[in-house]
Amino acid sequence: MRKLTTIQQDVIKQFFLTRQENEESFFAHPSYQLEQELLHWITQANERKAKDVLVKINNLEKARLSSNPLRSLKNSLICSCTLFTRATIKAGVTPEYAFDISDIYIREIEKMNSSNELQALEYEMVITFIKAVRDYQKDPYQNDIIDKAIHHIHDHILQPISLTEVAVKSNVSPNYLSSLFRKIVGISLKEYINRKKIEESKYFLEHTNSSLLDIALLFAFSDQSYYTALFRKYNGITPKKYRQVGNQLSLNK
């Protein structure tokens, strides 16, 4: 019989100690069925039902994953983020995009210093992953070429994106893609890219202290002025004003 390593022995010992502690405190992990139900509604992009299940789960006692309560909650949310990521990929979101979302939220989890902030973030995570599923659901235009083009744009939203590049990924000529995209989607491919970049940039305005220049450069805009002009065009206000309004609403909650 193969001899267990010291690490394996420690893991087994900790397993039995943890089980004993849980039994003595009458602790039971959240229902596996509830967990699977939550993941199901994420894959189905059903925000209302996903939130309802999450409320049920959070009304139960959370597992003790550290002797420090805040660290334990952070560990729990990181586990949840991993599950949400897998569910999102299962629903059709490309792994690259899903893991990018996951990385952002895990960094946010590590930054927070209160249980209330962390609990609010968990609900936000669910909403964000569901939004990703909605974005990546079967092309509403029912066209494989447009579907490939849109998926490529979403996957490379933080990079400069050219018509030629998207056309190559869609296996058509640039002229054909340009004409087809405008005919089916109703706007030019360039405008679609700009609208998507501006929409995604709102997350950084709402949740980070990054400067407008840094956000503009992050989304591969040529400069802050161009970013601001596009933001005002699609939203009616400047990104600076958008951030100020968002901060004021947060303070009033």
C-alpha positions as CSV (number, residue, x, y, z in Angstrom):
1,M,0.0,0.0,0.0
2,R,1.4,3.4,-1.0
3,K,2.4,5.5,2.0
4,L,0.7,8.9,2.3
5,T,2.8,12.0,2.1
6,T,2.9,14.4,5.0
7,I,0.7,16.9,3.1
8,Q,-1.9,14.2,2.4
9,Q,-1.9,13.2,6.1
10,D,-2.4,16.8,7.1
11,V,-5.3,17.2,4.7
12,I,-7.0,14.1,6.0
13,K,-6.5,15.2,9.6
14,Q,-8.0,18.6,8.8
15,F,-10.9,17.0,7.0
16,F,-11.9,15.0,10.1
17,L,-11.3,17.9,12.4
18,T,-13.5,20.2,10.3
19,R,-16.2,17.6,10.1
20,Q,-16.2,17.1,13.8
21,E,-16.4,20.9,14.4
22,N,-19.3,21.2,12.0
23,E,-21.2,18.3,13.7
24,E,-20.6,19.8,17.1
25,S,-21.9,23.2,16.0
26,F,-24.8,21.6,14.0
27,F,-23.5,23.4,10.9
28,A,-24.5,22.1,7.5
29,H,-23.2,23.5,4.2
30,P,-25.8,25.2,1.9
31,S,-27.9,22.8,0.0
32,Y,-26.2,21.4,-3.1
33,Q,-29.5,21.6,-4.8
34,L,-29.8,25.4,-4.1
35,E,-26.3,25.9,-5.4
36,Q,-27.1,24.0,-8.6
37,E,-30.4,25.9,-8.9
38,L,-28.5,29.2,-8.7
39,L,-26.0,28.1,-11.4
40,H,-28.9,27.0,-13.6
41,W,-30.6,30.4,-13.5
42,I,-27.2,32.1,-14.3
43,T,-26.9,29.9,-17.4
44,Q,-30.5,30.8,-18.3
45,A,-29.7,34.5,-17.7
46,N,-32.7,34.8,-15.4
47,E,-31.7,37.5,-13.0
48,R,-34.8,37.5,-10.8
49,K,-34.8,33.8,-10.1
50,A,-31.0,33.8,-9.6
51,K,-31.3,36.6,-7.0
52,D,-34.2,34.8,-5.2
53,V,-32.0,31.6,-4.8
54,L,-29.0,33.6,-3.7
55,V,-31.2,35.2,-1.0
56,K,-32.1,31.7,0.2
57,I,-28.5,30.7,0.3
58,N,-27.4,33.8,2.2
59,N,-30.0,33.3,4.8
60,L,-28.2,30.1,5.7
61,E,-25.0,30.1,7.8
62,K,-21.9,30.3,5.6
63,A,-19.1,27.8,5.8
64,R,-16.1,28.7,8.0
65,L,-13.2,28.9,5.6
66,S,-10.9,30.8,7.9
67,S,-10.5,31.6,11.6
68,N,-10.9,35.3,10.5
69,P,-14.6,36.0,9.7
70,L,-13.9,38.5,6.9
71,R,-11.3,36.3,5.4
72,S,-13.8,33.4,5.5
73,L,-16.4,35.5,3.7
74,K,-13.8,36.5,1.1
75,N,-12.9,32.9,0.5
76,S,-16.5,31.9,0.2
77,L,-17.1,34.6,-2.5
78,I,-14.0,33.6,-4.4
79,C,-15.5,30.1,-4.5
80,S,-18.8,31.5,-5.7
81,C,-17.0,33.5,-8.4
82,T,-15.3,30.4,-9.6
83,L,-18.7,28.6,-9.9
84,F,-20.3,31.5,-11.6
85,T,-17.5,31.6,-14.1
86,R,-17.9,27.9,-14.9
87,A,-21.7,28.3,-15.3
88,T,-21.1,31.3,-17.6
89,I,-18.7,29.3,-19.8
90,K,-21.2,26.5,-19.9
91,A,-23.9,28.9,-21.1
92,G,-21.7,29.8,-24.1
93,V,-19.5,32.7,-23.0
94,T,-15.9,32.2,-24.2
95,P,-13.5,31.2,-21.4
96,E,-11.3,34.2,-22.0
97,Y,-14.1,36.7,-21.4
98,A,-15.5,34.8,-18.4
99,F,-12.1,34.5,-16.7
100,D,-11.5,38.3,-17.3
101,I,-14.7,39.0,-15.4
102,S,-13.6,36.5,-12.7
103,D,-10.2,38.2,-12.3
104,I,-11.8,41.6,-11.9
105,Y,-14.2,40.4,-9.2
106,I,-11.6,38.5,-7.3
107,R,-9.4,41.6,-7.1
108,E,-12.4,43.6,-5.9
109,I,-13.1,40.9,-3.2
110,E,-9.6,41.2,-1.9
111,K,-9.8,45.0,-1.7
112,M,-13.0,45.1,0.5
113,N,-12.9,45.4,4.2
114,S,-16.5,45.0,5.3
115,S,-19.0,42.1,5.2
116,N,-21.7,44.5,3.9
117,E,-19.6,45.5,0.9
118,L,-18.8,41.8,0.2
119,Q,-22.4,40.7,0.4
120,A,-23.5,43.5,-2.0
121,L,-20.6,42.5,-4.4
122,E,-21.9,38.9,-4.5
123,Y,-25.2,40.1,-5.9
124,E,-23.4,42.4,-8.4
125,M,-21.3,39.4,-9.5
126,V,-24.5,37.4,-10.3
127,I,-25.9,40.3,-12.4
128,T,-22.6,40.8,-14.3
129,F,-22.2,37.1,-15.2
130,I,-25.8,37.0,-16.3
131,K,-25.2,40.1,-18.5
132,A,-22.3,38.3,-20.0
133,V,-24.5,35.3,-20.8
134,R,-27.1,37.5,-22.4
135,D,-24.4,39.1,-24.5
136,Y,-23.2,35.7,-25.7
137,Q,-26.5,34.0,-26.3
138,K,-27.3,32.9,-29.8
139,D,-26.9,35.7,-32.2
140,P,-30.3,37.5,-32.3
141,Y,-29.7,38.4,-35.9
142,Q,-29.6,34.7,-36.8
143,N,-26.5,35.1,-39.0
144,D,-23.3,33.1,-38.5
145,I,-21.1,35.8,-40.0
146,I,-22.5,38.5,-37.7
147,D,-22.4,36.1,-34.8
148,K,-18.6,35.5,-35.3
149,A,-18.0,39.2,-35.7
150,I,-19.8,40.2,-32.6
151,H,-18.2,37.5,-30.5
152,H,-14.8,38.6,-31.7
153,I,-15.5,42.2,-30.8
154,H,-16.7,41.3,-27.3
155,D,-13.6,39.1,-26.7
156,H,-11.2,41.9,-27.7
157,I,-13.0,44.9,-26.4
158,L,-9.9,46.2,-24.6
159,Q,-7.9,46.2,-27.8
160,P,-7.9,48.2,-31.0
161,I,-10.3,46.4,-33.4
162,S,-10.3,47.0,-37.1
163,L,-12.8,46.0,-39.8
164,T,-10.1,43.9,-41.6
165,E,-9.3,42.0,-38.4
166,V,-12.9,41.2,-37.7
167,A,-13.5,40.2,-41.4
168,V,-10.6,37.7,-41.2
169,K,-12.0,36.1,-38.1
170,S,-15.5,36.0,-39.8
171,N,-14.0,34.4,-43.0
172,V,-15.3,37.1,-45.3
173,S,-13.9,40.2,-47.1
174,P,-14.0,43.6,-45.3
175,N,-16.3,45.1,-47.8
176,Y,-18.8,42.3,-47.6
177,L,-18.7,42.3,-43.7
178,S,-19.2,46.1,-43.7
179,S,-22.2,46.0,-46.0
180,L,-23.7,42.9,-44.2
181,F,-23.2,44.3,-40.7
182,R,-24.9,47.6,-41.5
183,K,-27.8,45.8,-43.3
184,I,-28.5,43.3,-40.5
185,V,-27.4,45.2,-37.3
186,G,-28.6,48.6,-38.5
187,I,-25.3,50.5,-37.7
188,S,-21.8,50.3,-39.0
189,L,-19.3,47.9,-37.4
190,K,-17.2,50.8,-36.2
191,E,-20.1,52.4,-34.4
192,Y,-21.0,49.0,-32.8
193,I,-17.5,48.7,-31.5
194,N,-17.5,52.2,-30.1
195,R,-20.9,51.7,-28.5
196,K,-19.7,48.5,-26.9
197,K,-16.5,50.0,-25.6
198,I,-18.3,53.0,-24.1
199,E,-20.9,50.6,-22.4
200,E,-18.1,48.4,-20.9
201,S,-16.2,51.5,-19.7
202,K,-19.0,52.4,-17.4
203,Y,-17.9,49.6,-15.0
204,F,-14.6,51.4,-14.5
205,L,-16.3,54.7,-13.9
206,E,-18.6,53.2,-11.3
207,H,-16.2,50.9,-9.5
208,T,-12.7,52.3,-9.8
209,N,-10.9,55.6,-9.2
210,S,-9.1,55.3,-12.5
211,S,-8.6,58.6,-14.4
212,L,-10.6,59.3,-17.5
213,L,-7.4,59.2,-19.5
214,D,-6.5,55.7,-18.1
215,I,-10.0,54.4,-18.9
216,A,-9.8,55.9,-22.4
217,L,-6.4,54.2,-23.0
218,L,-7.6,50.9,-21.5
219,F,-10.3,50.7,-24.2
220,A,-7.7,51.7,-26.9
221,F,-9.2,55.1,-27.6
222,S,-6.8,57.6,-29.1
223,D,-7.2,60.1,-26.3
224,Q,-9.4,61.3,-23.5
225,S,-11.1,63.9,-25.6
226,Y,-12.3,61.4,-28.2
227,Y,-13.5,59.0,-25.4
228,T,-15.4,61.9,-23.7
229,A,-17.0,62.9,-27.0
230,L,-18.2,59.4,-27.8
231,F,-19.5,58.9,-24.2
232,R,-21.5,62.1,-24.5
233,K,-22.8,61.1,-27.9
234,Y,-24.2,57.8,-26.6
235,N,-25.2,58.8,-23.1
236,G,-26.1,62.5,-23.2
237,I,-23.6,63.3,-20.5
238,T,-19.8,63.3,-20.1
239,P,-18.1,60.3,-18.3
240,K,-17.0,62.7,-15.5
241,K,-20.7,63.7,-14.9
242,Y,-21.8,60.1,-15.1
243,R,-19.3,59.2,-12.4
244,Q,-20.4,62.1,-10.2
245,V,-24.1,61.1,-10.5
246,G,-23.2,57.5,-9.7
247,N,-21.3,58.4,-6.6
248,Q,-24.1,60.7,-5.4
249,L,-26.6,57.9,-5.8
250,S,-24.4,55.6,-3.8
251,L,-24.1,58.1,-1.0
252,N,-27.9,58.5,-0.9
253,K,-28.6,54.8,-0.6
